[in-house]
């Protein structure tokens, strides 16, 4: 039986994926800072985990290994969006973003790899985002965290393939979860007043628009793709999920940078926003 450790399992995509793994017959350990919601999931064992604490990371992996023997699949699904202008986002907030979205994930990878190498098999699924393929204004640190996760995954894949270990990226587009609420809360706190206020207001309108809601991928769709990427015998290196995902990446790759910048401004409504005046 396959043993899965998945982070971010207390809500949203992580919780749904944990349930789908259990339905597929896997032994599932769901990790998060607050585990009461995980305890309510059928056939999912809760594991306390603080991704900013190295001791918590090592304790979580040791706990799963003590109960299950091995971890066959690690799914790094936990993460959040630190939105705000690069100028106004504090370095403390930036460090927290990288600690959770990048360094915590890498800490778990480092902790599970020794037993995966010994077993000469394993699967690491890192849940990234289309935000790891291109960047937009007011999301610099979130994009930076996903760019970093993509690069680390590519390097890692080349390192651990010799041991029979696969590394897979799942790249959702916008997903219908509370992630956007948290991201907009950070944006409001950082940049709602001052030189980027008009741009901030435009982004908030965009994320609250019914048109965007209709374009979002469902939690079920993304969770199912994560489970498929984790359990299929011969996975792809990347799975893009959501309406227009491949088109967006193609545009970012093929168009000149300034042309793509202009499209991004139009998409978020920045071109119509007048610059703020600061006293």
C-alpha positions in Angstrom: 0.0 0.0 0.0 1.3 3.5 -0.9 2.0 5.8 2.0 1.4 9.5 1.3 2.4 12.6 3.3 0.6 15.7 2.1 0.9 19.2 3.5 -1.8 21.9 3.6 -4.3 19.1 4.3 -6.5 21.1 6.7 -8.4 22.9 3.9 -8.9 23.5 0.2 -6.9 21.6 -2.4 -4.8 19.8 0.2 -7.8 18.5 2.2 -9.6 17.3 -1.0 -6.4 15.6 -2.3 -5.9 13.9 1.0 -9.4 12.4 0.8 -8.9 11.3 -2.8 -5.7 9.6 -1.9 -7.5 7.7 0.9 -10.3 6.8 -1.5 -7.7 5.4 -3.9 -6.5 3.0 -1.1 -3.4 4.9 0.0 -2.3 5.3 3.6 -2.6 9.0 4.1 -1.0 11.4 6.5 -2.2 15.0 6.3 0.0 17.7 7.8 -0.8 21.3 8.8 -0.3 23.7 11.7 -3.9 23.1 12.9 -5.0 19.5 12.6 -8.6 19.5 13.9 -10.0 19.7 10.4 -7.7 16.9 9.2 -8.9 14.7 12.0 -12.5 15.0 10.6 -11.3 13.5 7.2 -12.0 9.8 6.7 -8.9 7.6 6.7 -6.5 10.5 7.0 -4.1 10.6 9.9 -3.3 14.2 11.1 0.3 15.3 11.6 1.2 18.6 13.3 3.6 20.6 11.1 5.0 24.1 11.1 6.9 24.7 7.9 8.9 27.5 9.4 10.3 25.3 12.1 13.0 22.8 11.2 12.4 20.7 14.3 8.7 20.5 13.5 9.6 19.3 10.0 11.9 16.5 11.1 9.5 15.5 13.9 6.6 15.2 11.3 8.6 13.0 9.0 9.9 10.9 11.8 6.4 10.4 13.1 5.1 9.2 9.8 8.0 6.9 9.2 7.5 5.4 12.7 3.9 4.6 12.0 4.1 3.6 8.3 7.7 2.5 7.8 8.3 4.5 4.7 6.9 7.5 2.9 6.3 6.6 -0.8 4.9 10.0 -1.9 5.5 13.5 -0.5 3.0 16.1 -1.7 4.1 19.7 -0.9 0.7 21.4 -1.2 0.8 24.0 1.6 1.4 27.7 0.7 -0.1 31.2 0.6 0.3 34.4 -1.4 2.2 37.4 0.0 0.8 40.1 -2.3 1.9 43.8 -2.3 4.3 46.0 -4.1 8.0 45.0 -4.0 8.7 48.4 -2.5 6.2 48.2 0.3 6.4 44.5 1.3 8.6 44.2 4.3 11.6 41.9 4.2 10.1 40.1 7.2 7.0 39.3 5.2 9.1 38.3 2.2 11.2 35.9 4.4 8.0 34.4 5.7 6.7 33.8 2.2 9.9 32.0 1.2 10.0 30.0 4.5 6.6 28.6 3.9 6.4 28.2 0.1 10.0 27.2 -0.5 12.3 26.4 2.4 9.6 24.4 4.3 8.9 22.3 1.2 12.7 21.7 0.7 13.1 20.8 4.4 10.5 18.1 4.0 12.2 16.9 0.8 15.5 16.7 2.6 13.9 14.7 5.4 12.2 12.1 3.2 15.0 11.6 0.6 17.3 9.3 2.7 14.6 6.5 3.1 13.4 7.0 -0.5 17.0 6.6 -1.8 17.5 3.5 0.4 14.2 2.1 -1.1 15.3 3.2 -4.5 11.8 4.5 -5.2 9.6 7.4 -4.4 7.6 10.3 -5.7 7.8 14.0 -4.8 4.9 16.2 -6.0 5.4 19.9 -5.6 2.3 22.0 -6.1 3.5 25.2 -7.8 1.4 27.5 -9.9 1.3 29.2 -13.2 2.8 32.0 -11.1 6.0 30.0 -11.4 6.1 30.5 -15.1 5.6 34.3 -15.4 5.2 37.3 -13.0 2.7 40.1 -12.6 2.8 43.3 -10.6 1.9 43.3 -6.9 2.7 39.6 -6.6 6.5 39.7 -6.8 7.3 37.7 -3.7 4.6 35.1 -4.4 5.9 34.7 -7.9 9.5 34.5 -6.6 8.5 31.6 -4.3 7.0 29.7 -7.1 9.8 30.4 -9.5 12.2 29.1 -6.8 10.1 25.9 -6.3 10.1 25.3 -10.0 13.9 25.6 -10.3 14.5 23.5 -7.3 12.2 20.8 -8.6 14.0 20.8 -12.0 17.4 20.5 -10.3 16.2 17.8 -7.9 14.7 15.8 -10.7 18.1 15.5 -12.3 19.7 14.6 -9.0 17.4 11.9 -7.7 16.3 10.1 -10.9 19.3 7.8 -10.5 17.7 6.5 -7.3 14.3 5.7 -8.9 12.7 8.8 -7.5 10.4 11.0 -9.6 9.8 14.8 -9.1 6.6 16.2 -10.5 5.2 19.7 -10.6 1.5 20.5 -10.6 0.7 24.1 -11.8 -2.8 25.2 -11.2 -4.2 28.5 -12.6 -6.7 30.4 -10.4 -8.6 28.0 -8.1 -11.8 28.5 -6.2 -10.5 28.6 -2.7 -9.9 31.1 0.2 -6.4 31.5 -1.1 -7.5 34.7 -2.9 -9.0 36.1 0.3 -5.7 35.7 2.1 -3.7 37.1 -0.8 -5.9 40.2 -1.1 -5.7 40.7 2.6 -1.9 40.9 2.4 -2.2 43.2 -0.6 -4.5 45.5 1.3 -2.2 45.7 4.3 0.9 46.4 2.1 -0.2 48.6 -0.7 -3.8 49.9 -0.3 -2.5 53.4 0.6 0.4 55.2 -1.1 2.0 55.2 -4.5 0.4 51.8 -5.6 -3.1 52.4 -4.3 -4.7 52.7 -7.7 -3.0 49.5 -8.9 -4.1 47.7 -5.7 -7.7 48.8 -6.2 -7.6 47.5 -9.8 -6.3 44.1 -8.7 -8.9 43.8 -5.9 -11.6 44.5 -8.5 -10.2 41.9 -10.8 -10.1 39.2 -8.1 -13.7 39.9 -7.0 -15.1 39.9 -10.6 -17.7 37.3 -11.6 -15.8 36.9 -14.9 -12.7 35.6 -13.0 -14.8 33.3 -10.8 -16.2 31.6 -13.9 -12.6 31.0 -15.2 -11.4 29.4 -12.0 -10.5 25.7 -11.8 -12.4 23.7 -9.2 -10.8 22.3 -6.1 -11.8 18.8 -7.2 -10.1 19.2 -10.6 -6.8 20.3 -9.1 -6.9 17.7 -6.3 -7.6 14.9 -8.8 -4.7 16.0 -10.9 -2.4 15.9 -7.9 -3.5 12.4 -7.1 -3.0 11.3 -10.7 0.5 12.9 -10.8 1.4 11.1 -7.6 0.1 7.6 -8.5 0.5 7.2 -12.2 3.4 4.8 -13.1 5.1 7.2 -15.5 4.3 10.8 -14.7 5.0 13.9 -16.7 7.4 16.4 -15.2 4.7 19.1 -15.2 0.9 19.2 -15.1 -0.8 22.5 -15.9 -4.4 22.7 -14.6 -7.2 25.1 -15.3 -8.8 27.0 -18.2 -6.3 28.7 -20.5 -3.3 27.5 -18.5 -1.3 26.3 -21.6 -2.2 29.4 -23.5 -1.1 31.7 -20.7 2.3 30.0 -20.5 2.7 30.1 -24.3 2.0 33.9 -24.4 4.5 34.5 -21.6 7.1 32.5 -23.4 6.6 33.6 -27.0 5.7 37.3 -26.7 8.2 40.1 -26.2 8.4 41.0 -22.5 6.9 44.5 -23.0 4.1 43.2 -25.0 3.3 40.6 -22.3 3.6 43.4 -19.7 1.0 45.4 -21.6 -1.4 42.4 -21.8 -1.0 41.9 -18.0 -1.8 45.6 -17.3 -4.9 45.3 -19.5 -5.9 42.0 -17.8 -5.8 43.5 -14.3 -7.1 46.9 -15.4 -4.0 48.7 -14.5 -3.9 50.8 -17.6 -7.2 52.5 -16.6 -5.9 53.3 -13.1 -4.5 56.7 -12.6 -1.3 57.0 -10.6 -1.7 57.8 -7.0 -0.6 61.2 -5.6 1.5 61.1 -2.5 1.7 64.1 -0.3 
